[in-house]
Amino acid sequence: MTKTADPSEAPDNVIAFQGAPGAYSDMACRAAYPDMTTLSCASFEDAFAAVHEGRAALAMIPVENSTAGRVADNHHLLPESGLHIVAEHFQRVDHQLLAPKGASLDTIESVHSHQQALSQCRKFLRENGLKPAVHTDTAGAAADVARAGDASQAAIASALAAEIYGLEVLKSDIHDTAHNVTRFLVMSRDPVDPDPGQGLVLTTLVFRVRSVPAALYKALGGFATNGVNITKLESYILDGHFTVAQFYADIEGHPDQRMVRLALEELSFFSKKVKVLGVYQASDFRQG
């Protein structure tokens, strides 16, 4: 079973994540790489740094949730991380309401957790008249609630966090939707080169279009004419004047495949900058 890394652990067997032990990213690491040890990091930048500095071989980074959408900041951070996407992992997220011994729904006034978790449980919080309090991560919120020992304070976190920090589960599965799943990307110093013959391959990239009419339409036209499926496309602003937009895209296929290569060539013609962040095997979750 995956355990928490210590300084003597061989870096090749360590996977970093953002958050305190027991965070959902920690659970994702344990599920995807059960033979590796996990390294808790205070921020996403620290998780990237752990890989760069050789303290970890991989980093597990959440990018989107089926209920709350995109994880803030990571689409900005990934292109500048200097790392490569080598895999994806989908983790089911079952939120638990955790509190110190002796607390109940009648005593709780505020609930602490990461913004994503609070968003995924918005209906439950509203129906129970509970005030949300934002923390940097779910497990860290659980740790703070455990230290405070205040019956008016609770946390939304995992069952693993309840076990680690000695909290009681007051109510299970409080998320608003039945199928609450987070997609993670696995980052490494070195890229991988998956074989398209072994299953679906994804290519993740970012690009900026030229500031001319219909630039995005023309840039994406090559994917349509060459039959390349775009599974995700998002834009976000890069400058303070709201004039420069960068696009993040996931496409099906390997850049060495002829149709993908032609589509990328056409994209490059109409774009200022195209940067491939990773080419990797699609998760079996997509076939479910």
N, C-alpha and C positions, 0 to 999 in steps of 0.2 A: 504494500500500500504506500502511496506517496506520503512523504513526511516533510516537515519543515527543514530547510537547509541550515547547516551550521558552517562556520568558517573553514572547517577541515574538509568539507564536502568537495569532491572532484567537480570542477565547473562544468565539465561535459555532461554531467548528470543532473544539472540544476536548471529549472525553468522559473523565470521571474514573473511577477504579477504586481499590479498596483492594488494596494489595500492591506489591511491587517489580516493575520491568519484567520481563516474561516470565511473570507470574502467569497463571493460567487466566482470571481476570477481564480481564486485558490481551488475551488471545487472543479472548475473547468480544467485546470492543470492536472488535477488528480484523476479526472475522468479520461482525458485525452492521453496523458502520459503517466500511467500508474506506477511505472518503475523509476520515475524521476523524483527528485526532491524539489520542493517549492521554496522560492525566495520572496519574502514580503518586501515591497518597496512603497515608499511614501507617495510617489507620483508616477505618472506614466513616463515622464522624462527620466526618472530614476531607474525604471524598469529597462528602458532603452540603454541607459548608461551601463547597467549591470552586464548587458550583453556585449556592448562595445569594449568594456574593460576586462572582459574575460571571466567575470564572476558567475555568469550564467551562459548556457548555450542557446537558450530560447527565451522569448517573452510572449506571454499570453495577453492580448489586448482586445477588449470589447469594442465593437464598432457600431452595433445597432441591436435594438430590441423589438420584438414583434408587437409590443404594446406601446412603448414610449418613443420608439423611433431612434434616431441617430444619437450616439453617445457624444456629448459635446466635447470639442477640442481635438478629438483623435484624428479627424480628417485633415485638420491643420498640421498635426504633429507627425503623422505617418510619412508624408513626403520628405520631411526634414530629418527623419530619424537616422538616416544612413544605413538602415537595415533592410532586409528583403523579406517579403511575405513568402512563407514556405508551406503553409497549410491553413485550413479554416476548421473551426470547430463550433458546433451548435450545442448550447447547454440549456437544458430546461431549467427554469428558475421558479422555485416554489417558495414564496415569501411567507415567513413565519412572524407572528407578533410575539416578541420576547420581552420579558420583564423580570425584575428581581422577585425572589420568593415573597409571598404575601400580597403581591399586587394582583389586581383584577381589572376587568374592563370598567368597573365602577370607580376605581381609584386613579386610572390613567387620565392625564390631561394632554400630554404632548408625546409625539412619536418621532424618534430620531432615525435618520437613514440618509443614504445617498439620494440625490435628486431623482435619478432614474427609478429607484425603488419606490420613492414616494409617489411618483407619477403613475407607476404601475399599480398602485393601491389607492388611487385617488378616491374612488367610489367608497371603499371601506372606511377611509378616514372621514369622509364627509358624513356618511350615514351614522357614524359613531361620535361625531362632534369632537374629533381629535385634531390637535394643532400639529402640523408638520414642522419638523426642525431639520434643516439640511446639514449633512455631514459629508466629509470627503469620501467615505466609503461605508458600506453596510456593516462590515465586521468591526470597524473602528467605532461606529455608533453603538454597537452592542457592548464593546469593551467599556466605553464611557458610561453607559447605563449601568453596567455591572459595578463599576467603581463607585458611582454615585449612590447606589442602593436606595433610590427614591421611588416609592410606590406610585408616584404621579408621572414617572418617566418610563417610556418603553422604547423599543427599537424594532425596526423591520430588518430582518437578516435571515441567514440560513439556519437550518437545524444544526449544521456543523458549528456555527458560531455560538449557538445556545450551549452546546456541549463544551466548547473550549472555554467560555466565559462564565459558565455556571448559572445561566438564566433559564427561566421556565418558559415553555411555549404556551402562551395563553390562547392563541388561536392559530390554526394551520391554514396554509393556502389562501391567503387573504388578497391575492392579486385579482385584478378586475376581470381578466380573461382566463379562460380555462387552459389555453395553450400559450404560455408565456415563455418565450425562448429568446436567448441572446446569442448573437453571432460573434465569434471571436476570430481574430487573425493571429497566427503564430509567426513571430518575427525571428530572424537569424542573421548573423553577420554574413553568411554565405548563401547565395541563391541555390535553388534546386532546378532541375531540368526534367520535369515529369514526362512520361511517355503517353501521348494521346491515345495510343493503342490499348492502354490499361484502364481507360475510363475517361470521363469528362474532365477536361482541364480548364481552369479559369485563368484569365490574365487581368490583373488589376493595374490601372494606370491613372495618371492625372494629366490634364492638359489645359491650356489657356487658348481661347480663340482670338483671332485678330479682331480689332475693333472696326468691323465693316458690316454692312447690312447682310443678314442671312448667313453670317459666318458659322454659327452653330449648325444650322440646317445643312450647309455644304460640308462641314467637317464630319457630320454623322452620316452623310449620304453614302459613304463608302461601305459602311456596315450593312446598310439596306441592300445595296446593289450586289454585295458579295455574300449575302446570306449569313452574316455573323450576328448572333443574338447578343444584345446588350441586356444583362440581367439587373444592372443597377446604374443609375446616373443621377448625380447630385451636384449642385453648384454651391459655392460659398465665396464670400467677398474676401479679398486679400488686402485691400488698402482702405484707409480711412475716408476716402472720397466716394466709395461705393462705385468705382469705375472699372475695377479689375476683378474679374471673376475667374476662379479656377474650378474645373469640373473633375469630379472623381467618378470613375467608371469601372464596372466589372463586366467583362465580356467572356463568352464561351469560346474556347479554342486556344491553341498554342501559336505564338508569333511566327514559328517556322512553317506553319500550315499556310498554303498558298492564299486562300481566301482571307485569312486573318492578316497576313502580310500585306496584301493589297489594300485592305481596309485601313490598316495603320499608316500605310504610305499616303493615302488620301487624307487621313486625319492630320498627318504632319504637314501636308501642303497648306491646309487652311488654319493651322494652329501656330502659336508662338513657341510653345514648348510642350513636348510630350515626354513623360517620364513613366516608365514601367516600374511599378513597385513590387511586382512579384508574379511568377507563373507557377501554379501549383495545382495539385489534384483536388477536384471538388469533393466535398464531404459526402458520404453515403446518405446523410440526412436529407439531401436534396432529392433523393430517389424515393423517399418515404411518402 
